[in-house]
């Protein structure tokens, strides 16, 4: 592994504030940071039609091609470019587009289930878990999915009750024990966010 590359994992439940924390880190460190979203590594389901894809459980570890993400992190550590898939939430499938991602001093991996996989965890230097109350998280998820992803309120609530909540309790919450740092409210926690940024700067 390239010791000059710092890999940071930012995990936590849906709507916890992971993206806000990631944005704060990216803003503070600028061009030194590359962000990789675990969401882009959802498996492709070209064999299913839209109605069938809507019914899949997207909150289980098996929904992701985490092996590909691990392979990509290792390549970036070795100084190689990667071709990252792009996921389109409006159609519940991978887009035809891809992203070329180049190695950088800091790589941030963001996702709800990134601490669930041991091999992926072992490729991280700093693991941060964003811990936020469930009622706040569901409200943020509703706002995001309805406004940004064109979902109906009923579909968001049904998905939350059927898969998001039980999978959170089964996989996401237990993975918190692997974190080096737990931040209540994520990027909305000014003091903790500043401490994380200073720690990253000191590592660089």
C-alpha positions in Angstrom: 0.0 0.0 0.0 1.1 3.6 -0.7 1.6 5.2 2.7 1.2 8.6 1.1 -2.5 7.9 0.5 -4.8 8.4 3.4 -8.1 6.5 3.2 -10.9 7.7 5.4 -14.2 5.9 5.8 -17.3 7.9 6.7 -20.3 5.6 7.6 -23.6 6.0 9.4 -27.3 5.5 8.8 -29.4 7.0 6.0 -29.8 10.8 6.5 -27.2 10.9 9.3 -25.1 13.7 8.0 -22.4 11.7 6.2 -22.5 13.8 3.0 -22.4 17.0 5.0 -19.3 15.8 6.8 -17.7 14.6 3.5 -18.4 18.0 1.9 -16.8 19.8 4.9 -13.7 17.7 4.6 -13.6 18.2 0.8 -14.0 22.0 1.2 -11.3 22.2 3.8 -8.7 20.1 1.9 -9.7 21.0 -1.7 -7.9 19.3 -4.5 -6.2 16.9 -2.1 -9.4 14.9 -1.6 -11.2 12.4 -3.8 -14.6 11.1 -2.7 -15.9 7.7 -3.6 -19.6 6.8 -2.9 -20.4 3.2 -2.0 -23.8 4.0 -3.5 -22.2 4.1 -7.0 -21.3 0.4 -6.5 -24.9 -0.9 -6.3 -25.0 -4.0 -8.5 -26.5 -3.6 -12.0 -29.8 -5.2 -12.6 -30.3 -5.0 -16.4 -32.1 -8.4 -16.3 -35.0 -6.9 -14.3 -37.6 -4.3 -15.4 -38.2 -1.1 -13.5 -41.1 -2.5 -11.3 -39.0 -5.5 -10.3 -36.0 -3.3 -9.5 -38.1 -1.1 -7.3 -38.8 -4.1 -5.0 -35.2 -5.0 -4.4 -33.6 -4.6 -0.9 -31.0 -1.8 -1.4 -30.0 -1.7 2.3 -28.5 -5.2 2.5 -24.7 -5.7 2.0 -25.4 -8.0 -0.9 -26.9 -5.1 -2.9 -23.4 -3.7 -3.4 -20.5 -4.9 -5.5 -18.1 -4.2 -2.6 -15.4 -6.5 -4.1 -15.1 -4.0 -7.0 -14.8 -1.1 -4.5 -12.1 -2.9 -2.6 -10.2 -3.6 -5.9 -10.6 0.1 -6.8 -9.3 1.3 -3.5 -6.2 -0.9 -3.8 -5.6 0.4 -7.3 -5.8 4.0 -6.1 -3.4 3.2 -3.3 -1.0 1.9 -6.0 -1.2 5.1 -7.9 -3.6 3.8 -10.7 -6.7 5.4 -12.1 -10.0 3.7 -11.8 -13.2 3.7 -13.8 -16.0 4.1 -11.2 -19.5 3.1 -12.0 -22.3 5.6 -11.6 -25.7 4.7 -10.2 -29.0 6.3 -11.3 -31.5 6.3 -8.4 -34.3 7.5 -10.6 -34.3 4.2 -12.5 -32.8 1.9 -9.8 -29.9 0.8 -12.0 -26.4 1.6 -13.0 -26.1 4.5 -15.5 -24.3 4.0 -18.8 -21.9 6.8 -17.6 -18.8 6.2 -15.6 -16.3 8.4 -13.7 -12.5 8.3 -14.1 -11.0 8.8 -10.7 -7.3 9.5 -10.2 -5.3 8.8 -7.1 -5.0 11.5 -4.5 -3.5 12.2 -1.1 -6.8 11.7 0.6 -9.6 9.3 -0.5 -12.9 9.5 1.4 -15.2 6.5 1.1 -18.8 7.3 2.1 -21.6 4.9 2.6 -24.1 3.3 5.1 -22.5 -0.2 5.0 -18.7 0.4 4.4 -17.7 -0.8 7.9 -19.7 -4.1 7.5 -17.0 -5.6 5.2 -13.8 -6.5 7.0 -11.6 -6.4 3.9 -12.9 -2.9 3.1 -12.4 -1.7 6.7 -8.8 -3.0 6.6 -8.1 -0.7 3.6 -9.1 2.4 5.7 -6.7 4.5 7.9 -9.4 6.4 9.7 -13.0 5.2 10.3 -15.6 7.8 11.2 -19.2 6.8 12.2 -21.9 9.5 12.0 -24.5 8.9 14.8 -27.8 10.7 14.5 -31.3 10.1 16.0 -33.6 7.9 13.8 -36.4 10.5 13.7 -34.0 13.1 12.3 -32.6 10.6 9.7 -36.0 9.6 8.4 -37.1 13.2 7.9 -33.9 14.0 6.0 -34.3 10.9 3.9 -37.9 11.8 3.0 -36.8 15.3 2.0 -34.0 14.0 -0.1 -35.8 11.2 -1.9 -38.9 13.2 -2.7 -37.1 16.4 -3.8 -34.0 15.0 -5.4 -35.0 11.5 -6.6 -38.6 12.0 -7.7 -40.0 9.5 -5.2 -43.5 9.5 -3.7 -43.9 10.0 0.0 -45.6 6.7 0.4 -42.9 4.8 -1.4 -40.2 6.4 0.8 -42.0 5.5 4.0 -42.8 2.0 2.9 -39.2 1.3 1.9 -38.0 2.8 5.2 -40.3 0.5 7.2 -39.7 -2.7 5.1 -35.9 -2.6 4.5 -34.1 0.6 5.6 -35.0 0.4 9.4 -34.5 -3.4 9.8 -31.3 -3.4 7.8 -30.0 -0.4 9.8 -30.6 -2.4 13.0 -29.1 -5.6 11.6 -26.0 -4.2 9.8 -25.4 -0.5 10.1 -25.8 0.0 13.8 -23.6 -3.0 14.8 -20.8 -1.8 12.4 -20.4 1.3 14.6 -18.1 -0.7 16.9 -15.5 -0.7 14.2 -15.3 3.1 14.1 -12.2 5.0 15.4 -14.3 8.1 15.9 -18.1 8.5 16.5 -19.5 11.9 15.7 -23.1 12.9 16.7 -24.8 14.8 13.9 -21.9 14.4 11.5 -21.1 17.5 9.5 -23.5 19.6 11.6 -21.2 19.0 14.6 -18.8 21.9 14.1 -16.3 21.0 16.9 -16.0 17.3 15.9 -15.7 18.1 12.2 -12.9 20.6 12.8 -11.1 18.0 14.9 -11.3 15.5 12.1 -10.1 18.0 9.5 -7.1 18.9 11.7 -6.3 15.2 12.2 -6.3 14.7 8.5 -4.1 17.7 7.9 -1.6 16.5 10.5 -1.5 13.1 8.8 -0.7 14.8 5.5 
